Amino acid sequence: MTTKVLHLLGSLRPSGMERMLVTAADHFRAADVTNIIVGQGKEHSFEHELRKVGHDVHVVEPIGLSLTNAKTFRKLVRGLGVDVVHIHTEANYLRTVLAARWALGRRGTIVRTIHSVFDAKGMWWASRFVQAAIADRFVAAVVAPSTDVSRNERRFWRRPVVIFNWVDDAIFSISSRRATRGTAHDSTPTALIVGNCSGIKQHERALIALANAGHRLIHLGDERDAGASELSLLGGLQERGFLVERGVARPHEALARADYFMLPSRHEGMSVALAEAIVAGVPALVNDVQGLQWAKGVAGVTMVSDEQEAWLQAVLHWQPPMSDSELLPPDLSAVRGAREYVEVYSRTAKVDRTRHFFSIGG
């Protein structure tokens, strides 16, 4: 029997979960799970890629912002016969959960994945705590994509199931390509940054280090949220002939070509880009901050202090660490990730949620 899972996201952009829903599409279908993708808001640059792999994609206004939006979402859920609403967004969490519960009526369950480490303090901490305390009563399972996220959510009395993010099956063949690649024409190393630009990503830290070291760069990501400083640094590298490639693109060829990978983010949940670098065998320089520490000790990963000088030194000495005690990474395959989510959907489908008063009218 087919299980219909509606994934509720924000803007559909080429970031972690959207990319994973593409790479695991066949594995979900093999498990008789139909994924319905619902984006909220106006910007959906990745919508076409989701449709190309066979997902049913819809766009709505944010369902937690008004009763009208919630009613529109309810009509969509009822019309599609959804079994599970899988919430991937953080904003308006309580109202989104209540809208989803109302939409499902007397059938179906809610699953929530928390995709980042939220370093909440003060009123933000209190707001998250209260929303979790109320909304989680209507949620059958809370999932974290890394041990770092799970550990952080314990501050809110949550005990999430850990399901690590995954990478495209094709990434697994890149390490063998790298082992047989020829020698570069010169000795100038090429770094790789993969990720949409934002203040949280702190790309400037890596760009300053690269400019000072005189290394080349492949920069793959959406630049719409890049700050003036980041754009200026990218422009300077381009003028000097050090910016090899720039823009939104699949990282496969770049992973085969790059000498090392950089991830200077202030925090993450479980970076798919880092997982790709690890699987592809690309030496990685990673900020030593909460949300990235799951990779500490993994073969090829160098943790770097969150300071500009530390990043410059790391770039100048980018060779991967050599140690007999390096850890093997977790299973980062798409088939494993899809299987673990299917198990959650199957298990939570057995939970009786009909007693919730928000089921009235179902």
RACOR-V864354 format. One record per residue. N is the residue number from 1. SS is DSSP state (2 for helix, 1 for strand, 0 for the rest). PSI is psi in whole degrees, -180 to 180 (NA if undefined). Layout:
# RACOR-V864354
n,ss,psi
N,SS,PSI
N,SS,PSI
This chain:
# RACOR-V864354
n,ss,psi
1,0,130
2,0,136
3,1,126
4,1,117
5,1,122
6,1,116
7,1,115
8,1,112
9,0,178
10,0,-128
11,0,134
12,0,96
13,0,164
14,0,64
15,0,-169
16,2,-67
17,2,-38
18,2,-45
19,2,-38
20,2,-35
21,2,-28
22,2,-49
23,2,-22
24,0,10
25,2,-47
26,2,-35
27,2,-38
28,2,-43
29,2,-39
30,2,-26
31,0,11
32,0,39
33,1,126
34,1,120
35,1,127
36,1,124
37,1,126
38,1,116
39,1,148
40,1,137
41,0,-153
42,0,-30
43,0,116
44,0,63
45,0,-18
46,0,5
47,2,-43
48,2,-40
49,2,-37
50,2,-39
51,2,-36
52,2,-32
53,0,9
54,0,4
55,0,144
56,1,117
57,1,134
58,1,155
59,1,131
60,1,168
61,0,153
62,0,121
63,0,-19
64,0,3
65,0,-21
66,0,158
67,2,-36
68,2,-45
69,2,-39
70,2,-38
71,2,-41
72,2,-43
73,2,-42
74,2,-43
75,2,-41
76,2,-47
77,2,-45
78,2,-42
79,2,-32
80,2,-12
81,0,45
82,0,138
83,0,-37
84,1,131
85,1,118
86,1,107
87,1,125
88,0,-2
89,0,155
90,0,-36
91,0,141
92,0,44
93,2,-50
94,2,-49
95,2,-34
96,2,-43
97,2,-45
98,2,-39
99,2,-40
100,2,-41
101,2,-41
102,2,-40
103,2,-40
104,2,-28
105,0,-135
106,0,6
107,0,159
108,0,163
109,1,166
110,1,133
111,1,142
112,1,130
113,1,129
114,1,111
115,0,-1
116,0,166
117,0,111
118,0,107
119,0,65
120,0,137
121,0,159
122,2,-132
123,2,-32
124,2,-44
125,2,-46
126,2,-41
127,2,-46
128,2,-41
129,2,-47
130,2,-45
131,2,-41
132,2,-42
133,2,-36
134,2,-53
135,2,-36
136,2,-17
137,2,-21
138,2,5
139,0,129
140,0,-30
141,1,137
142,1,129
143,1,141
144,1,141
145,0,3
146,0,164
147,2,-30
148,2,-46
149,2,-43
150,2,-45
151,2,-41
152,2,-38
153,2,-14
154,2,-22
155,2,-20
156,2,20
157,0,29
158,0,151
159,0,77
160,0,154
161,1,134
162,1,119
163,0,105
164,0,144
165,0,169
166,0,173
167,1,166
168,0,140
169,2,-35
170,2,-20
171,2,-29
172,2,-21
173,2,-8
174,2,-33
175,2,-37
176,2,-34
177,2,-40
178,2,-34
179,2,-25
180,0,5
181,0,153
182,0,174
183,0,139
184,0,157
185,0,-27
186,0,179
187,0,9
188,0,117
189,0,154
190,1,123
191,1,160
192,1,129
193,1,126
194,1,121
195,0,146
196,0,141
197,0,138
198,0,167
199,2,-34
200,2,-33
201,2,-22
202,0,40
203,2,-28
204,2,-38
205,2,-44
206,2,-40
207,2,-39
208,2,-44
209,2,-43
210,2,-42
211,2,-40
212,2,-33
213,2,-18
214,0,33
215,0,157
216,1,166
217,1,137
218,1,121
219,1,104
220,1,117
221,0,162
222,0,125
223,0,10
224,0,-31
225,0,16
226,0,142
227,0,170
228,2,-37
229,2,-44
230,2,-44
231,2,-37
232,2,-42
233,2,-41
234,2,-42
235,2,-39
236,2,-42
237,2,-38
238,2,-42
239,2,-34
240,0,-3
241,0,17
242,0,-9
243,1,100
244,1,-41
245,1,149
246,1,138
247,1,-175
248,0,123
249,0,159
250,0,142
251,0,0
252,2,-54
253,2,-37
254,2,-38
255,2,-33
256,2,-29
257,2,-31
258,0,149
259,0,-36
260,1,163
261,1,147
262,1,135
263,1,92
264,0,21
265,0,149
266,0,-36
267,0,161
268,0,179
269,0,-70
270,0,94
271,0,119
272,2,-36
273,2,-41
274,2,-42
275,2,-41
276,2,-44
277,2,-42
278,2,-48
279,2,-38
280,2,-9
281,0,28
282,0,123
283,1,136
284,1,132
285,1,120
286,1,134
287,1,133
288,0,74
289,0,166
290,0,134
291,0,-16
292,0,-3
293,2,-8
294,2,-24
295,2,-3
296,0,127
297,0,-12
298,1,140
299,0,130
300,0,-6
301,1,128
302,1,121
303,1,135
304,1,134
305,0,146
306,0,61
307,0,146
308,2,-44
309,2,-38
310,2,-37
311,2,-36
312,2,-45
313,2,-37
314,2,-40
315,2,-41
316,2,-26
317,0,58
318,0,-6
319,0,143
320,0,150
321,0,148
322,0,117
323,0,142
324,0,-11
325,0,11
326,0,139
327,1,150
328,0,142
329,0,164
330,0,168
331,0,115
332,0,23
333,1,149
334,2,-36
335,2,-37
336,2,-47
337,2,-45
338,2,-43
339,2,-43
340,2,-36
341,2,-39
342,2,-38
343,2,-40
344,2,-45
345,2,-44
346,2,-44
347,2,-43
348,2,-22
349,0,-21
350,0,-7
351,0,127
352,0,115
353,0,12
354,0,-12
355,0,-12
356,0,134
357,2,-17
358,2,-3
359,2,-7
360,0,137
361,0,1
362,0,NA
